[in-house]
């Protein structure tokens, strides 16, 4: 491994990142007004750690005293929602995660606390409470049970769960947070490798597993997988399906205007003034996780629109210099002359340029809609979420109950 420059410690922005915005950028920001619905969410808190069961609310003054802290250890956050899948599927996915945490505890002696965030919609609170109780009981019945913190809160938006959890437990003596998706499959010993790499990076970088995309058996999902392979920039970024994050980075909540927690963390960790602006964003190729690419055109289109809109929002929400680095060296890498052409055969470069040109047109269309909405005073109020089926490789396909057209957590 080549030596890496020592990354700068993360520091919150102390100035207005939008002070130098031009008129179009100001209009686009005005065209996205979701309302402060994420940072003010209140959750019921349930703690099971081998002593008496404890409950409270996230806005209670003494609730922090209820939450166990794995000193110099790991906090794993599993966000989900009650309509996401069946109880059996939830239990299978949870058992998979508990097995991976056990590997880490056994190999490195790392103390672990598991947080389970259960969101619900209108009229689902009773079902969500029963589901959360079942998952907490299952985790505590494991042969090597971690301390468990359950959160019950109204949905949707995964960022809401992340913000409530980190407001209660982040940067209180733990070494790292493990951010997860509820349908990810993690390879054996992958968490051990992630932990070792996180430690080697000095605990100051976001370190993610290499994500392997598994297309469902359809030409559309294979097209999506081909698209991803054909447009990969040289420096890959970690994603929130399986990544270790320094607690200090989570002191500040994810902005309510941001589109996703992992996207916000990526932009937060980019250092536009450095020769290696992505030095604090690391992917460990020896640690792999697996996600399934949706099969239907509608699901793919929703997923891609969600991704493009999220990129527009994050470019608008963070300083222009940060957005410029991301656009040129990540999103539009290969779109010469705006961005570097890239290496490889000419045929690959032409294909990459063509795909990125289409992506630029899509990005520009979403940006233009926000500008127009800002100009006429009719801002977009809600984020186009990724809706689709639950399909984890940990759940046998024949046993999986598909839940189409559900809003992702």
Beta strands, then each sheet from edge to edge (+ up, - down):
strand 1: 44-48
strand 2: 54-57
strand 3: 74-81
strand 4: 112-120
strand 5: 147-154
strand 6: 176-180
strand 7: 185-186
strand 8: 206-215
strand 9: 242-245
strand 10: 281-293
strand 11: 387-388
strand 12: 406-407
sheet 1: 2+ 1- 5+ 4+ 3+ 6+ 9- 8+ 10+ 7-
sheet 2: 11+ 12-
end
